[in-house]
Amino acid sequence: MVIDSGALLSFVAAVLVIQLVPGPGMLFVLANGIVGGAGAGMVAACGAATGMLIHTVLAAAGLAALLASAPRAYEVVRMIGAAYLLWLALIHLRSSARPPITADAHARAPMRSVFLRGLLNNLANPKIIVFFIAFLPQFIVAEGSTNVQFVVLGIAFLLVGLALDLSIGAASGRLGALLRRHHELPKVLDRAAALIYTVLGVRLLVENN
């Protein structure tokens, strides 16, 4: 048996509770969905899921533990993540100062860019590293390969998060489409997205480990 079924079920239940609590990843998908539409929200979710897959592979290889044991490296990751979020906030603030654009223009936004942002946002989140170090190992059993169990649990976490984020991306996209029917609301949406990214960036910048 690759992994104990009881441990896997317990892990999925715990992850579901964790994922339902709004966090940086969920807010990131929400912001993209409101501003760019359902497609952008769902693509951002897929980018975040890809980042989680990379985290899973690195954790199985032991690199996450190595990074967590090096405080300076952890701080570098944290600072990069904060700077990236604040940069996104600046982009949306600048966008809010431009003439209103239509929903069709949002639909033509490059999805590759949205995907990359979701990927980088996830990779630059040091809390994911802490998750793999402090939380996930509690569900590893003595029997079987530790690396394989890391991968299975990581993928389970990825799938639960992806299902939730895809739902949020689709729902926020519909909400954004309704709001964009009003002439001035695209500016408001950009400012709201900027506020979300600023809060996330500042929180990541000032938080204690």
Secondary structure, 3 states (H helix, E strand, C coil): CCCCHHHHHHHHHHHHHHHHCCCHHHHHHHHHHHHHCHHHHHHHHHHHHHHHHHHHHHHHCCHHHHHHCCHHHHHHHHHHHHHHHHHHHHHHHHHHCCCCCCHHHHHCCCHHHHHHHHHHHHHCCHHHHHHHHHHHHHHCCCCCCHHHHHHHHHHHHHHHHHHHHHHHHHHHHHHHHHHCCCCCHHHHHHHHHHHHHHHHHHHHHHCCC
